[in-house]
């Protein structure tokens, strides 16, 4: 029975870690007024008939906090990359100078910052819902084992560990959200 409980705990931890990783990924894609190559994650370009991520056909860097610089490995990819960025509809306009593509990151308005903070909180709440779902799954599995003959005190201790794990991951999510909110609100 202990091996089964260990498996349930490990699966619960993995589910909670995935929720936290997903939150961090989503928040990295949120524009906070500073240039960040993660803003271009998810953009794919047609590279000789294969849809490839932008990062696999070019070098993306940020020479200063207001500019993203995209340097394709092949010059003939400039137009394709420019069209892909426009088609992605991320609110950024690429500037093609024949050598590299520059994307200027405009400063955020106060209203837009508040909207982004709401979006951060929504993403955080979604992550917390995932945590609660993982906790519910673990507790349901423990109750099922209880019905199959697991000692009651062992089930109770395991449920307490699941609850403690939930509290720890909730604190981590709150910390990630607070950091991103400060980042968004910093002018």
C-alpha atoms as an extended CHARMM CRD file, in Angstrom:
* protein
*
       187  EXT
         1         1  UNK       CA              0.0000000000        0.0000000000        0.0000000000  PROA      1               0.0000000000
         2         2  UNK       CA              2.8560000000        2.4040000000        0.7850000000  PROA      2               0.0000000000
         3         3  UNK       CA              4.1540000000        2.1560000000       -2.7880000000  PROA      3               0.0000000000
         4         4  UNK       CA              0.7200000000        3.1260000000       -4.0940000000  PROA      4               0.0000000000
         5         5  UNK       CA              0.5590000000        6.1150000000       -1.7250000000  PROA      5               0.0000000000
         6         6  UNK       CA              4.0540000000        7.1710000000       -2.8460000000  PROA      6               0.0000000000
         7         7  UNK       CA              2.9120000000        6.9640000000       -6.4790000000  PROA      7               0.0000000000
         8         8  UNK       CA             -0.1610000000        9.0750000000       -5.7090000000  PROA      8               0.0000000000
         9         9  UNK       CA              2.0190000000       11.6860000000       -3.9570000000  PROA      9               0.0000000000
        10        10  UNK       CA              4.5020000000       11.7520000000       -6.8420000000  PROA      10              0.0000000000
        11        11  UNK       CA              1.7140000000       12.1070000000       -9.4190000000  PROA      11              0.0000000000
        12        12  UNK       CA              0.1460000000       14.9170000000       -7.3650000000  PROA      12              0.0000000000
        13        13  UNK       CA              3.4980000000       16.7370000000       -7.1230000000  PROA      13              0.0000000000
        14        14  UNK       CA              4.0050000000       16.3910000000      -10.8990000000  PROA      14              0.0000000000
        15        15  UNK       CA              0.5370000000       17.7860000000      -11.5990000000  PROA      15              0.0000000000
        16        16  UNK       CA              1.1690000000       20.7550000000       -9.2960000000  PROA      16              0.0000000000
        17        17  UNK       CA              4.6100000000       21.3870000000      -10.8250000000  PROA      17              0.0000000000
        18        18  UNK       CA              3.0390000000       21.3830000000      -14.2900000000  PROA      18              0.0000000000
        19        19  UNK       CA              0.4900000000       23.9780000000      -13.1480000000  PROA      19              0.0000000000
        20        20  UNK       CA              3.3090000000       26.1910000000      -11.8520000000  PROA      20              0.0000000000
        21        21  UNK       CA              5.3850000000       25.7230000000      -15.0300000000  PROA      21              0.0000000000
        22        22  UNK       CA              2.3970000000       26.5730000000      -17.1870000000  PROA      22              0.0000000000
        23        23  UNK       CA              1.7810000000       29.7450000000      -15.1800000000  PROA      23              0.0000000000
        24        24  UNK       CA              5.4180000000       30.8050000000      -15.5720000000  PROA      24              0.0000000000
        25        25  UNK       CA              5.2460000000       30.1050000000      -19.3280000000  PROA      25              0.0000000000
        26        26  UNK       CA              2.0520000000       32.1200000000      -19.7690000000  PROA      26              0.0000000000
        27        27  UNK       CA              3.3530000000       35.0390000000      -17.7050000000  PROA      27              0.0000000000
        28        28  UNK       CA              6.6350000000       35.0960000000      -19.6550000000  PROA      28              0.0000000000
        29        29  UNK       CA              4.6080000000       35.6890000000      -22.8110000000  PROA      29              0.0000000000
        30        30  UNK       CA              2.8340000000       38.6670000000      -21.2240000000  PROA      30              0.0000000000
        31        31  UNK       CA              4.2970000000       41.9770000000      -22.3490000000  PROA      31              0.0000000000
        32        32  UNK       CA              5.4920000000       43.9930000000      -19.3750000000  PROA      32              0.0000000000
        33        33  UNK       CA              6.8280000000       47.0340000000      -21.2280000000  PROA      33              0.0000000000
        34        34  UNK       CA             10.2880000000       45.5210000000      -21.5460000000  PROA      34              0.0000000000
        35        35  UNK       CA             11.6680000000       43.6650000000      -24.5360000000  PROA      35              0.0000000000
        36        36  UNK       CA             11.6750000000       39.9300000000      -23.9370000000  PROA      36              0.0000000000
        37        37  UNK       CA             12.3530000000       37.2210000000      -26.5570000000  PROA      37              0.0000000000
        38        38  UNK       CA              9.6110000000       35.1140000000      -24.9020000000  PROA      38              0.0000000000
        39        39  UNK       CA              7.0680000000       37.5030000000      -26.4720000000  PROA      39              0.0000000000
        40        40  UNK       CA              7.7860000000       35.7510000000      -29.7700000000  PROA      40              0.0000000000
        41        41  UNK       CA              7.3080000000       32.2120000000      -28.4300000000  PROA      41              0.0000000000
        42        42  UNK       CA              4.6200000000       30.4190000000      -30.3280000000  PROA      42              0.0000000000
        43        43  UNK       CA              5.3280000000       32.1940000000      -33.6250000000  PROA      43              0.0000000000
        44        44  UNK       CA              6.1570000000       29.7440000000      -36.3890000000  PROA      44              0.0000000000
        45        45  UNK       CA              7.4940000000       30.4170000000      -39.8620000000  PROA      45              0.0000000000
        46        46  UNK       CA              7.4200000000       28.3660000000      -43.0450000000  PROA      46              0.0000000000
        47        47  UNK       CA             10.9990000000       27.1440000000      -43.4110000000  PROA      47              0.0000000000
        48        48  UNK       CA             11.2400000000       25.2020000000      -46.6780000000  PROA      48              0.0000000000
        49        49  UNK       CA              7.7860000000       23.6990000000      -46.2410000000  PROA      49              0.0000000000
        50        50  UNK       CA              8.1410000000       22.9440000000      -42.5050000000  PROA      50              0.0000000000
        51        51  UNK       CA              6.4870000000       25.0310000000      -39.7970000000  PROA      51              0.0000000000
        52        52  UNK       CA              9.3920000000       25.8940000000      -37.5110000000  PROA      52              0.0000000000
        53        53  UNK       CA              9.5060000000       28.0220000000      -34.3490000000  PROA      53              0.0000000000
        54        54  UNK       CA             11.0100000000       31.4610000000      -34.9410000000  PROA      54              0.0000000000
        55        55  UNK       CA             13.8280000000       30.6970000000      -32.5010000000  PROA      55              0.0000000000
        56        56  UNK       CA             14.9700000000       27.7910000000      -34.7050000000  PROA      56              0.0000000000
        57        57  UNK       CA             15.4770000000       29.8700000000      -37.8460000000  PROA      57              0.0000000000
        58        58  UNK       CA             16.9820000000       33.0030000000      -36.3130000000  PROA      58              0.0000000000
        59        59  UNK       CA             18.9000000000       34.5220000000      -33.4510000000  PROA      59              0.0000000000
        60        60  UNK       CA             16.6260000000       36.5580000000      -31.1510000000  PROA      60              0.0000000000
        61        61  UNK       CA             18.0940000000       38.9640000000      -28.6190000000  PROA      61              0.0000000000
        62        62  UNK       CA             17.3870000000       42.2160000000      -26.8170000000  PROA      62              0.0000000000
        63        63  UNK       CA             20.1760000000       44.7940000000      -27.2280000000  PROA      63              0.0000000000
        64        64  UNK       CA             18.2740000000       47.2140000000      -24.9740000000  PROA      64              0.0000000000
        65        65  UNK       CA             15.0400000000       47.1100000000      -22.9220000000  PROA      65              0.0000000000
        66        66  UNK       CA             12.9020000000       48.5730000000      -25.7270000000  PROA      66              0.0000000000
        67        67  UNK       CA             14.0520000000       46.5490000000      -28.7710000000  PROA      67              0.0000000000
        68        68  UNK       CA             13.8850000000       42.9230000000      -29.8550000000  PROA      68              0.0000000000
        69        69  UNK       CA             16.3710000000       42.1150000000      -32.6010000000  PROA      69              0.0000000000
        70        70  UNK       CA             15.7820000000       39.1320000000      -34.8940000000  PROA      70              0.0000000000
        71        71  UNK       CA             18.6710000000       38.0510000000      -37.0800000000  PROA      71              0.0000000000
        72        72  UNK       CA             17.6830000000       35.1910000000      -39.4130000000  PROA      72              0.0000000000
        73        73  UNK       CA             20.3310000000       32.6820000000      -40.3630000000  PROA      73              0.0000000000
        74        74  UNK       CA             19.3440000000       33.0920000000      -44.0090000000  PROA      74              0.0000000000
        75        75  UNK       CA             18.6160000000       36.5040000000      -45.5530000000  PROA      75              0.0000000000
        76        76  UNK       CA             15.7490000000       35.1420000000      -47.6540000000  PROA      76              0.0000000000
        77        77  UNK       CA             13.8460000000       34.4350000000      -44.4040000000  PROA      77              0.0000000000
        78        78  UNK       CA             13.4620000000       38.1440000000      -43.5280000000  PROA      78              0.0000000000
        79        79  UNK       CA             10.1630000000       38.5980000000      -45.3840000000  PROA      79              0.0000000000
        80        80  UNK       CA              8.7470000000       35.2950000000      -44.1430000000  PROA      80              0.0000000000
        81        81  UNK       CA              9.5970000000       36.1470000000      -40.5200000000  PROA      81              0.0000000000
        82        82  UNK       CA              8.1440000000       39.6470000000      -40.8910000000  PROA      82              0.0000000000
        83        83  UNK       CA              4.8640000000       38.2460000000      -42.2540000000  PROA      83              0.0000000000
        84        84  UNK       CA              4.6920000000       35.6190000000      -39.4940000000  PROA      84              0.0000000000
        85        85  UNK       CA              5.0720000000       38.2860000000      -36.7840000000  PROA      85              0.0000000000
        86        86  UNK       CA              2.3500000000       40.4210000000      -38.3900000000  PROA      86              0.0000000000
        87        87  UNK       CA              0.0660000000       37.3810000000      -38.7410000000  PROA      87              0.0000000000
        88        88  UNK       CA              0.6050000000       36.4260000000      -35.0740000000  PROA      88              0.0000000000
        89        89  UNK       CA             -1.2920000000       39.5950000000      -34.1170000000  PROA      89              0.0000000000
        90        90  UNK       CA              0.7040000000       40.2090000000      -30.9210000000  PROA      90              0.0000000000
        91        91  UNK       CA              0.4240000000       43.9840000000      -31.2230000000  PROA      91              0.0000000000
        92        92  UNK       CA              4.0120000000       44.5220000000      -32.3430000000  PROA      92              0.0000000000
        93        93  UNK       CA              5.1970000000       45.8750000000      -35.6830000000  PROA      93              0.0000000000
        94        94  UNK       CA              8.4030000000       44.4540000000      -37.1790000000  PROA      94              0.0000000000
        95        95  UNK       CA             10.8190000000       46.7670000000      -39.0080000000  PROA      95              0.0000000000
        96        96  UNK       CA             12.8530000000       45.0390000000      -41.7390000000  PROA      96              0.0000000000
        97        97  UNK       CA             16.0500000000       46.8590000000      -42.7670000000  PROA      97              0.0000000000
        98        98  UNK       CA             17.3350000000       44.1490000000      -45.1170000000  PROA      98              0.0000000000
        99        99  UNK       CA             19.7830000000       42.7420000000      -42.5600000000  PROA      99              0.0000000000
       100       100  UNK       CA             17.7730000000       42.2230000000      -39.3630000000  PROA      100             0.0000000000
       101       101  UNK       CA             14.2230000000       42.6840000000      -38.1020000000  PROA      101             0.0000000000
       102       102  UNK       CA             13.7720000000       45.1520000000      -35.2740000000  PROA      102             0.0000000000
       103       103  UNK       CA             10.7130000000       45.2530000000      -33.0650000000  PROA      103             0.0000000000
       104       104  UNK       CA             10.2900000000       48.3740000000      -30.9550000000  PROA      104             0.0000000000
       105       105  UNK       CA              8.4240000000       47.7640000000      -27.7120000000  PROA      105             0.0000000000
       106       106  UNK       CA              6.2270000000       50.7910000000      -26.9860000000  PROA      106             0.0000000000
       107       107  UNK       CA              5.7400000000       51.8720000000      -23.3630000000  PROA      107             0.0000000000
       108       108  UNK       CA              2.5380000000       50.6650000000      -21.7250000000  PROA      108             0.0000000000
       109       109  UNK       CA             -0.1980000000       53.0610000000      -20.6870000000  PROA      109             0.0000000000
       110       110  UNK       CA             -1.4720000000       53.0380000000      -17.0950000000  PROA      110             0.0000000000
       111       111  UNK       CA             -4.7820000000       51.5440000000      -18.2460000000  PROA      111             0.0000000000
       112       112  UNK       CA             -2.9990000000       48.7750000000      -20.1610000000  PROA      112             0.0000000000
       113       113  UNK       CA             -0.8540000000       48.0060000000      -17.1010000000  PROA      113             0.0000000000
       114       114  UNK       CA             -3.9900000000       47.5210000000      -14.9970000000  PROA      114             0.0000000000
       115       115  UNK       CA             -5.4440000000       45.2350000000      -17.6770000000  PROA      115             0.0000000000
       116       116  UNK       CA             -2.2500000000       43.1860000000      -17.6520000000  PROA      116             0.0000000000
       117       117  UNK       CA             -2.3690000000       42.8990000000      -13.8440000000  PROA      117             0.0000000000
       118       118  UNK       CA             -5.9210000000       41.5200000000      -14.1550000000  PROA      118             0.0000000000
       119       119  UNK       CA             -4.6600000000       39.0670000000      -16.7570000000  PROA      119             0.0000000000
       120       120  UNK       CA             -1.8290000000       38.0090000000      -14.4120000000  PROA      120             0.0000000000
       121       121  UNK       CA             -4.3730000000       37.4070000000      -11.6400000000  PROA      121             0.0000000000
       122       122  UNK       CA             -6.6080000000       35.3910000000      -13.9970000000  PROA      122             0.0000000000
       123       123  UNK       CA             -3.6570000000       33.2040000000      -15.0180000000  PROA      123             0.0000000000
       124       124  UNK       CA             -2.7610000000       32.7670000000      -11.3450000000  PROA      124             0.0000000000
       125       125  UNK       CA             -6.3010000000       31.7580000000      -10.4760000000  PROA      125             0.0000000000
       126       126  UNK       CA             -6.2770000000       29.2210000000      -13.3280000000  PROA      126             0.0000000000
       127       127  UNK       CA             -3.0730000000       27.7370000000      -11.8980000000  PROA      127             0.0000000000
       128       128  UNK       CA             -4.6370000000       27.5710000000       -8.4260000000  PROA      128             0.0000000000
       129       129  UNK       CA             -7.6480000000       25.7560000000       -9.8830000000  PROA      129             0.0000000000
       130       130  UNK       CA             -5.2370000000       23.2150000000      -11.3720000000  PROA      130             0.0000000000
       131       131  UNK       CA             -3.6790000000       22.7860000000       -7.9210000000  PROA      131             0.0000000000
       132       132  UNK       CA             -7.0880000000       22.2080000000       -6.3580000000  PROA      132             0.0000000000
       133       133  UNK       CA             -7.9250000000       19.6780000000       -9.0790000000  PROA      133             0.0000000000
       134       134  UNK       CA             -4.6760000000       17.8120000000       -8.3570000000  PROA      134             0.0000000000
       135       135  UNK       CA             -5.4800000000       17.8470000000       -4.6240000000  PROA      135             0.0000000000
       136       136  UNK       CA             -9.0070000000       16.5540000000       -5.2980000000  PROA      136             0.0000000000
       137       137  UNK       CA             -7.6500000000       13.7660000000       -7.5030000000  PROA      137             0.0000000000
       138       138  UNK       CA             -5.1690000000       12.7160000000       -4.7880000000  PROA      138             0.0000000000
       139       139  UNK       CA             -7.8030000000       12.8000000000       -2.0490000000  PROA      139             0.0000000000
       140       140  UNK       CA            -10.2070000000       10.7610000000       -4.1930000000  PROA      140             0.0000000000
       141       141  UNK       CA             -7.4820000000        8.1610000000       -4.8090000000  PROA      141             0.0000000000
       142       142  UNK       CA             -6.7110000000        8.0160000000       -1.0690000000  PROA      142             0.0000000000
       143       143  UNK       CA            -10.4140000000        7.5330000000       -0.2460000000  PROA      143             0.0000000000
       144       144  UNK       CA            -10.5830000000        4.7600000000       -2.8240000000  PROA      144             0.0000000000
       145       145  UNK       CA             -7.6130000000        3.0620000000       -1.1180000000  PROA      145             0.0000000000
       146       146  UNK       CA             -9.3240000000        3.5350000000        2.2580000000  PROA      146             0.0000000000
       147       147  UNK       CA            -12.3380000000        1.6170000000        0.9480000000  PROA      147             0.0000000000
       148       148  UNK       CA             -9.9250000000       -1.0860000000       -0.2880000000  PROA      148             0.0000000000
       149       149  UNK       CA             -8.4230000000       -1.5800000000        3.1700000000  PROA      149             0.0000000000
       150       150  UNK       CA             -5.9040000000        1.2380000000        3.7420000000  PROA      150             0.0000000000
       151       151  UNK       CA             -5.5990000000        2.0610000000        7.4710000000  PROA      151             0.0000000000
       152       152  UNK       CA             -7.5200000000        5.2150000000        8.3350000000  PROA      152             0.0000000000
       153       153  UNK       CA             -4.5940000000        6.9550000000       10.0550000000  PROA      153             0.0000000000
       154       154  UNK       CA             -2.3720000000        6.3880000000        6.9950000000  PROA      154             0.0000000000
       155       155  UNK       CA             -5.0570000000        7.8930000000        4.7420000000  PROA      155             0.0000000000
       156       156  UNK       CA             -5.3960000000       10.9000000000        7.0760000000  PROA      156             0.0000000000
       157       157  UNK       CA             -1.6080000000       11.4820000000        7.1960000000  PROA      157             0.0000000000
       158       158  UNK       CA             -1.4000000000       11.2520000000        3.4050000000  PROA      158             0.0000000000
       159       159  UNK       CA             -4.3040000000       13.6800000000        2.9680000000  PROA      159             0.0000000000
       160       160  UNK       CA             -2.5100000000       16.1040000000        5.3250000000  PROA      160             0.0000000000
       161       161  UNK       CA              0.6550000000       15.8220000000        3.2100000000  PROA      161             0.0000000000
       162       162  UNK       CA             -1.3670000000       16.5580000000        0.0700000000  PROA      162             0.0000000000
       163       163  UNK       CA             -2.8700000000       19.6160000000        1.7570000000  PROA      163             0.0000000000
       164       164  UNK       CA              0.5880000000       20.8170000000        2.8420000000  PROA      164             0.0000000000
       165       165  UNK       CA              1.8630000000       20.3330000000       -0.7260000000  PROA      165             0.0000000000
       166       166  UNK       CA             -1.1060000000       22.3670000000       -1.9770000000  PROA      166             0.0000000000
       167       167  UNK       CA             -0.2880000000       25.2000000000        0.4600000000  PROA      167             0.0000000000
       168       168  UNK       CA              3.3700000000       25.2140000000       -0.6490000000  PROA      168             0.0000000000
       169       169  UNK       CA              2.5220000000       25.3700000000       -4.3470000000  PROA      169             0.0000000000
       170       170  UNK       CA             -0.1250000000       28.0470000000       -3.7130000000  PROA      170             0.0000000000
       171       171  UNK       CA              2.5530000000       30.1520000000       -1.9940000000  PROA      171             0.0000000000
       172       172  UNK       CA              4.8750000000       29.6600000000       -4.9960000000  PROA      172             0.0000000000
       173       173  UNK       CA              2.1110000000       30.7340000000       -7.3790000000  PROA      173             0.0000000000
       174       174  UNK       CA              1.4080000000       33.8190000000       -5.2680000000  PROA      174             0.0000000000
       175       175  UNK       CA              5.1120000000       34.6940000000       -5.3340000000  PROA      175             0.0000000000
       176       176  UNK       CA              5.3200000000       34.3310000000       -9.1370000000  PROA      176             0.0000000000
       177       177  UNK       CA              2.1750000000       36.4600000000       -9.5500000000  PROA      177             0.0000000000
       178       178  UNK       CA              3.4530000000       39.1880000000       -7.2040000000  PROA      178             0.0000000000
       179       179  UNK       CA              6.7690000000       39.3530000000       -9.0540000000  PROA      179             0.0000000000
       180       180  UNK       CA              5.0200000000       39.6570000000      -12.4270000000  PROA      180             0.0000000000
       181       181  UNK       CA              2.5580000000       42.2830000000      -11.1110000000  PROA      181             0.0000000000
       182       182  UNK       CA              5.4780000000       44.4030000000       -9.8680000000  PROA      182             0.0000000000
       183       183  UNK       CA              7.2000000000       43.9170000000      -13.2340000000  PROA      183             0.0000000000
       184       184  UNK       CA              4.0750000000       45.0490000000      -15.1220000000  PROA      184             0.0000000000
       185       185  UNK       CA              3.4560000000       48.0790000000      -12.8960000000  PROA      185             0.0000000000
       186       186  UNK       CA              7.0940000000       49.2860000000      -13.0390000000  PROA      186             0.0000000000
       187       187  UNK       CA              7.3530000000       52.1380000000      -15.5110000000  PROA      187             0.0000000000
